[in-house]
Structure formats: C-alpha cells, structure tokens
C-alpha cells in the first residue's frame, strides 16, 4: 500500500456546452460574469484543440473546462449542480450582492438574454461550519 500526502481530489470539471455559447460575445460575457462575481480568471488554452474556455477558480490546478459542442452538449435535470464553498456567511452575502449588481447591469444592457447564474437557485448549507453556495 502506498502512502500519499493527500486524498484524491477534484482537479477540474469538464462540461460540454453549445458551441454558440463560446462565440466571441458569449465568451466575453461568461468571462466578465465569472471574473466580476467570483474572481475567476481565464486559463491558457493555447495547447488545447477547439475554442475551449478554461476558468481557473482559485489555485492554478482547480478549473472548469467549457467545451464547445455542436448538437450533443450537456443537458441536465434541474437538480444537477456543483457547489462552491465560501469561508463565511459574510463572504456569501458579498457574492450574492455582486450577483445582484451584475444582474441589474445585465438587465440594463444589450447583453445576451441567458444568464450563467440565477440568484433564485441559491442555497445555503447551514449544517457545516462554513457556508456553501450552490448554483
């Protein structure tokens, strides 16, 4: 039996999306939202095939791949989601406020009609010592 310095953990999540979502306008809107609300940054995709969008969520080894797909992209039931952990209820409330501000900005502009985030689906897990934000 080998010894390791940590238990296996998630490195990334890859999600196939409609390729039209990753056109120049959609890509810019996604980057604007996720950077403004969560502080995520675009990862280097220069060694990747296709027009993938890599969102670095914190440390360089934690990221989300959005993969362009035509015809067969990920469609999920309403309850499917990924959760994000924050350090405190105050941090959660700050994020929710950034979402509200972004939503007002988005509603007032000619931005795409889809939204990558819906504040109405936000839940807080109060059973753990840290707050959990789910989308």
C-alpha positions, -999 to +999 in steps of 0.1 A: +000+000+000+014+034-010+014+065+011+002+098-003+003+133+011-034+139+004-065+121-006-075+122-043-095+154-051-112+170-080-087+188-103-112+200-129-147+197-142-153+195-180-187+205-193-198+204-230-218+235-239-235+246-271-206+259-293-226+291-299-223+300-262-185+302-267-186+326-297-167+359-291-197+377-275-207+347-253-172+340-242-167+377-232-200+376-213-190+344-194-155+358-185-170+391-174-196+374-151-173+348-135-144+372-131-165+401-117-186+379-093-162+351-083-128+364-092-122+336-117-097+341-145-093+327-180-067+299-182-043+294-211-059+272-238-032+277-264-023+240-262-059+228-264-078+219-295-110+238-303-123+270-286-124+257-251-128+282-222-108+274-191-120+291-160-094+290-132-114+290-100-086+296-074-054+277-075-040+270-109-049+233-106-085+239-099-105+248-130-136+244-151-134+234-188-162+246-210-160+225-242-178+237-274-201+210-288-225+210-317-257+190-314-247+169-283-239+191-254-246+187-217-282+190-207-291+182-171-321+179-148-329+210-126-313+195-095-279+188-111-253+214-099-219+220-085-215+236-051-190+263-041-177+266-006-170+301+009-153+309+042-182+327+059-218+338+057-205+374+052-185+363+021-216+345+008-236+377+012-209+397-006-210+373-035-248+374-037-247+412-037-222+411-067-247+388-084-275+413-078-254+442-091-243+422-121-279+412-128-290+448-128-262+458-151-270+428-174-307+438-174-299+474-184-276+465-212-279+447-246-262+416-231-272+381-241-306+371-226-292+340-210-277+342-175-250+319-162-263+324-127-297+325-112-299+340-077-332+323-072-315+289-071-290+299-044-290+277-013-270+279+019-259+247+036-261+257+073-252+222+086-214+228+081-191+252+098-186+270+065-213+283+042-218+266+009-231+284-022-248+262-048-258+270-082 
